[in-house]
Amino acid sequence: MHQAIISLGSNLGNRLELLQRALTLIEKEGVKIKTLSSIYETPAWGFNGSPFYNACALIETSKSPKGLLSGFFKIEEKLGRFRNSINGYSARQIDLDLLFYEDNIVSLKDIKIPHPRLHLRNFVLVPLVEIAPQWFHPILKKTTLELLQKSTDKDVLEKLPFKKWRPPIFDTFSYIIIEGNIGVGKTTLAQKIASDYKLSFLKESFAENPYLEKFYNDPVSYSLPVEQFFLKDRMKQTDAFWNQNKDKTVSDFNIEKSLIFARKNLNDLDFKAYKREFNKIYPNPKLPDIMVYLHNDIEILKGHIKKRGRYFEQNIKNEYLEQIELGYKQFIKSDLPYPVISIHTKNLNFETNEADYQALLRIIFNASF
C-alpha cells in the first residue's frame, strides 16, 4: 500500500454533493481515505468564475500514480466533467488532482508528481497543511507548512464546518434501519445519525424484558417467554412510534429480527407457532427504504459486550453469537423487498473517529446513486 495526497474541487452545479459523490466513487476504486481536510470556499484561480469548494485528502492505495489518475478521469466524466486539450483554466463540475505520491518524483508527458503548481495555490496549500503540515516536497525541499508560509497567493479561503462532509443520504432514504449482531454498535450508530441529521429515532427498548436475564442463565426454559415478550413489545413500540411520527427516521432494529432470534432460540414446534403469531398480529410491517447490516468478528463483539457492562450479557457464548450472525446472513440473502448494505466495522471506529464515521456514511450514500 502507498500513501498519496489528492485535491478535490468543484465550482459548477451542486458543489458540495459533487465532492461527496467524488469521494464515494474514489473509495469504490479500492482507495482508502485516511485523512480528510475541511472544505474551503475559494475564489476561482486563473479565470473569472464562481467560487470553488476545495479540499484535500490523504489516501492509501495499491494503485500506481497512472492507475490513480486514470480512475480519477473516469470519475470526473461520470460526474459530468470532460477534460480537453484547451489551454487555460475554466469552470468544472469536479477536479481531481494527484498532489503527492509518497516522495516520488515523476516527470512524464501526462504525469507530473509532485503537482507542479501546488505551491502557488492557497486553495491547495491551506487544506493540504490542515491534514499534512509536515509532508516534505521532494523537489522544493520544504514542508507543506513552509510552502504555505512562503506563498505569494493572496486569496483568502473560507473554512466550512467539517460536518458539511456528511452526505445527503436522507434526500433519498426516508427510513433507514441499522441492524446487526449483539454488541456490533447498531444503537450507537443509529443514535449518532439521528442526532446529526436531526431525525426521529426509533430505538429498541430491550432491557425491560423481565425474562432476559433468566434466558441467558437458562435458555431452554425461558426461550419462548423471552421471544414472546420481545415480539409484543417491539410491535407495541413500533405502532406507538408510527402513530406519532411521520418524519424521516432511523431505527436500531428491524421488527423482523424477532424471527431471526426466535429461529435460533426456539424448537421447531414453538417456532412454527411463533411465526404464525407474528404473521397474524403484524401482517404488514412498515418497510425501510434500506437496511444497513453491521457485522464484525465474534471476539470483537465479545469485547464490546464486556465493555458496555450489562451484567446479564456477560455469559453469552461465542457459539450463540455465531448462530445469530448466521441467522442474519440467511435473512439478508432472502428475497427482501428492500435493499441491504453489509458493512464490516472491524476497522471503523465510527463512535469517536469522525473520518471513520464519514466513511461509513459515504457507503450508505453510495446506495442512493
Sequence and secondary structure as in RCSB ss.txt:
>XXXX:A:sequence
MHQAIISLGSNLGNRLELLQRALTLIEKEGVKIKTLSSIYETPAWGFNGSPFYNACALIETSKSPKGLLSGFFKI
EEKLGRFRNSINGYSARQIDLDLLFYEDNIVSLKDIKIPHPRLHLRNFVLVPLVEIAPQWFHPILKKTTLELLQK
STDKDVLEKLPFKKWRPPIFDTFSYIIIEGNIGVGKTTLAQKIASDYKLSFLKESFAENPYLEKFYNDPVSYSLP
VEQFFLKDRMKQTDAFWNQNKDKTVSDFNIEKSLIFARKNLNDLDFKAYKREFNKIYPNPKLPDIMVYLHNDIEI
LKGHIKKRGRYFEQNIKNEYLEQIELGYKQFIKSDLPYPVISIHTKNLNFETNEADYQALLRIIFNASF
>XXXX:A:secstr
 EEEEEEEEE SSSHHHHHHHHHHHHHHTT EEEEE   EEE  SSSS   EEEEEEEEEESS HHHHHHHHHHH
HHHTT    S  S    S EEEEEEETT  EE SS EES TTGGG HHHHHHHHHH TT EETTTTEEHHHHHHT
       EE  GGGGS  GGGT SEEEEEESTTS HHHHHHHHHHHHT EEE    TT TTHHHHHH HHHHHHH
HHHHHHHHHHHHHHHHHHH  S EEES  TTHHHHHHHHHS HHHHHHHHHHHHHH SS    SEEEEEE  HHH
HHHHHHHHT GGGTT  HHHHHHHHHHHHHHHHS  SS EEEEE TT  TTT HHHHHHHHHHHHHTT 
